[in-house]
């Protein structure tokens, strides 16, 4: 049995995790962390992880970037694996995550979907081959309540493409004005509206042909399933940095 401490338990994803866990008989939520503690769950809820009295095997975070400091300190003190599903971290926070992974096991992925991570693997293999003859653009769409843009997933895909291409490339965020597109640009465009769960499209536009790779999340459950698989995977792991590719390659 994997005992999970769920941070952000009363947020949108936290609620989906709480429901989705019924499909995982070997995982149990032993405590929740959320600033809104008036919402009752089947497990004890604390307003801060430092107040948590439950013993867990893994800490799963779907909260906000400003909770990171406490999470890293708590997991380091208690030698617990930490699964980070939050996006919007600053470069300094990302460096802190990397440093802390030398002491404890940390799992971080910008998107917990198996499908997105398989697409990311495909991009790593094809981007170098297509770059010279194709312009590359990424379009991401999310609901109107999403705070960060571009999405963490769009940046994940963009960085994979950039790292796969030997030539120097640059990101262009949206387009405005009368500037002609440069050959070395990777365009990233964000759309916010309605209740769109998450859509990511990568376009390779060449002369006389276009290749499009698209992923659509039909419900938040897809992220919950990936996160819970990550909790199973991380139990008992040693210090280090892990991501969804480790789970995919482990299957």
ZIURSUL-V154798 format. One record per backbone hydrogen bond with DSSP energy under -1.0 kcal/mol. CO is the residue of the C=O (numbers start at 1). NH is the residue of the N-H. E is the energy in kcal/mol with one decimal. If there is no record, write none. Layout:
CO;NH;E
CO;NH;E
This chain:
2;28;-2.8
3;57;-3.6
3;58;-1.9
4;30;-2.3
4;31;-1.1
5;60;-2.7
6;33;-2.8
7;62;-2.6
8;11;-1.6
11;15;-2.3
12;16;-1.5
13;17;-2.7
14;18;-2.2
15;19;-1.5
16;20;-3.1
17;21;-1.8
19;22;-1.4
20;23;-2.1
21;24;-1.9
24;27;-1.9
26;2;-3.0
28;4;-3.1
31;6;-2.6
32;46;-2.9
33;8;-3.6
33;9;-1.4
35;37;-1.0
44;32;-2.8
46;34;-2.5
48;51;-1.9
49;52;-1.2
58;5;-2.4
59;83;-3.3
60;7;-3.3
61;85;-2.2
64;67;-2.0
65;68;-1.8
67;71;-1.9
68;72;-2.8
69;73;-2.1
70;74;-2.7
71;75;-2.6
72;76;-2.1
73;77;-2.4
74;78;-2.2
75;80;-2.1
81;59;-2.3
82;107;-3.2
83;61;-3.0
84;109;-1.3
90;94;-2.3
91;95;-2.0
92;96;-2.0
93;97;-2.4
94;98;-2.1
95;99;-2.4
96;100;-2.4
97;101;-1.7
99;102;-1.3
100;103;-2.1
100;104;-2.0
104;240;-1.3
105;82;-2.2
106;242;-2.9
107;84;-3.6
113;117;-1.6
114;118;-1.8
115;119;-2.3
116;120;-2.3
117;121;-1.5
118;122;-2.1
119;123;-2.7
120;124;-1.5
122;126;-1.8
123;127;-2.1
126;130;-1.8
127;131;-2.1
130;133;-1.2
130;134;-1.3
135;205;-2.9
136;187;-2.1
137;203;-3.3
138;189;-2.4
139;201;-2.5
140;191;-2.3
141;199;-2.1
142;193;-2.4
143;146;-1.4
151;155;-2.0
152;156;-2.1
153;157;-2.6
154;158;-2.6
155;159;-2.7
156;160;-1.9
157;161;-2.2
158;162;-2.8
159;163;-2.6
160;164;-1.1
170;186;-2.4
172;188;-2.9
182;185;-1.3
184;170;-2.2
186;172;-2.0
187;138;-2.8
188;174;-2.0
189;140;-2.9
191;142;-2.3
193;196;-1.4
194;144;-2.0
196;143;-1.4
198;217;-3.0
199;141;-2.4
200;215;-2.7
201;139;-2.6
202;213;-2.6
203;137;-2.3
204;211;-2.8
205;135;-2.9
209;206;-2.7
211;204;-3.2
213;202;-3.1
215;200;-2.5
219;222;-1.2
220;224;-1.6
221;225;-2.7
222;226;-1.5
223;227;-2.2
224;228;-2.5
225;229;-2.1
226;230;-1.8
227;231;-1.8
228;232;-2.0
229;233;-2.3
230;234;-2.3
231;235;-1.2
234;237;-2.3
240;106;-2.8
242;108;-2.5
243;246;-1.2
244;248;-2.6
245;249;-2.7
